[in-house]
Amino acid sequence: MVSKEQKKVMVADLVEKLGRSGGVYLVDFTGVTAPESIAFRRQFRDANAELKVAKNTLLKRAIAEVGTFELPDDKYIGQTAVAFGYDDPVAPARVIKKIVGDTKKLDLKAAVVDGQVFDGSQLKQVASLPTREDLIAGILGSLNAPASGIVGAINAVMRDLASVIEESAKAREAA
């Protein structure tokens, strides 16, 4: 039996993890053996994510305490594990997709990526979202493209002007 103080500590731990993660994934953990659990946790850790089994009532309480999103009550049924994505909010989705493909063990109940709630059936869409680094690279590329276009245009004008001056000088010499 877990005491009230232990439950408070568990909820506080969940609140802290929920607060600092950009991606939260609830998965059905029913039927997962201890060796599989260890292997799954290692895969999440390798992706700089964390997998934690939590009591549904404590998880629901922690999510309510954080208050940034809500999930329907039907997501709190069965044995639930929560995957937290810290640096890359989509990394846990990729790990879950890989595990589902390899073992058919985990079933995504719901995902929350940067405050947007996804249903468990949308795992493929969530897993295919670009990483934060990809988004930053795309934005920087977009920002640099107009600047390099302007530089190219200025260089072209300068090159054309130089060739006009050169042709003009040749014409004067010939005359």
N, C-alpha and C positions, 0 to 999 in steps of 0.2 A: 504494500500500500504506500502510495506516494503522499507525503505530508503537504499541507497547504504552502509551507515555506518553500519546499522543493518545487512545487508547481509555479510559484511566483518567480523563482530563479529560472525555470525552464521558459516561461513566458517572456521574461526579460531578455533571455538569450535569443529567442526567436525574434523579438522586436528589434534587437540590435542588428541581427543578420538581415532582416527584412529592410531595415533602414539604410543599410549600406550596399545593398545589392540592386543592380539595375534590372535583373531578370530573376523571376521567381517561378518555379515549376512544381506543380503538385503531381505526383505520380502514384499510381496504385502499386503498392509494394507487396501485395498478397502473393504468397507462394515463393518468395525469394529465400533461398537458403543462406546460411551464414557465410559459406565460402563465396557465393555469388555476391552477397552484400559487400564483402571486403573487396572483391574485384571491381564492383561497380563504383564504390567510393574512391578507389585508386584512379579509375578512369576520369572521374569528376575532378579529383585533385590535380591530375595531369593537365586538365583544361583550365586550371585556376578557378575552379568552382567547388562547391561543397554540397554533399548529400547528407541529409539528416532526417531520421525517422522521427515523427512527432505525433503526439496524440491529437486527434481531430479537434477536441474541445479546446485544448491549449493553443493549437494553431489558429483556430477561429478567433479566440480571444486576442492573440497577438496581432492578427491582421486587423481586427477592429481597433486595437490600440494604436497601430500605426496610422490607420485611417486614410491611406492614399488610394486604396482600391477595395472593392467588395467582390466576393464570390458567392454564387448560389449555394444553398445548403446541401444540394445533392453532390457537391464536390468534396464534402467532408464525410464520406461513407467509406468503410473498409480501412485497411491498413494504408496509411499515407506516409510517403517520404517527400521531403521538400528539397529541391535543388536550388541553390543560390548561385547566380552568376555575378561576380564582382567586377572584374575589369571589362569583360566582354559579356553583355547581358544575353547574347544568343548562344554562347558556348555550351551551356547545359542542354539546349535543344539539340545541338549536333551530337552530343554524347548520348542523349536519350534515343535519338533516331538510330544511332549506331547499335546501341544495346538492343533495341527492339528488332532491328534487322538481324542481329547475330543470334539472339536468344529468345525473342518473343516474350520476354518476361515483364518488362515495365510497360505500363499503359498510362499515357499522359491524360490527366484529369483536366487540368487547366494551366495556362501560362500567363504571366504578367510581365511584359517587356516595356520598360520605361513608362509604366502607368497604364498601358493598354492591355486589356484582358482578352485572351484568346481561348477558345474552346479546345479541348483535347484533340478534336479531330483535325485541327489546323497545324499539327506538328510539322508537316513538310513545309508549309509556308513560313512558319517561325524559324525553322532550321535553315531556310534559304535566305533569311535576312542578311544583309551585309554586316560585316563587323564594323566596329567603331573606327578602326584604322582605315578600312576601305572607304567609309563615308568621308573621313577627313581627307584622304588622298583625292577622292573625287571632287570635293569642294575646293581643295587647293589647286587641282588641275583646272577647274572651271575659272577660278580667280586668275590663274596665270595665263590662261588662253587669251583673254582680251589684251592683257599687257603685252604678250609676245606678238599679237596681231598688230598692235599699235607700233611696236618697235619695227616690225617688218614693213609696215606701211611707210613709216618715216624713212627707213633705209631705202625703200624703193623710190621715194620722192627724191632723196639725196642722190641716188644713183642716176635717176633720170635727169636731174638738174645738172649733174656733172657731165653727163653725155651731151646735153644740149650745149653747155659751155664749150666743151671740147669740139663739137661740130661747128659751132659758131667761130671758134678760133681758127679751125681749118679753112672755113669759108673765107675768112678775112685774109689769111695767108695766100690763098689761091687767087684772090682778087687783087 
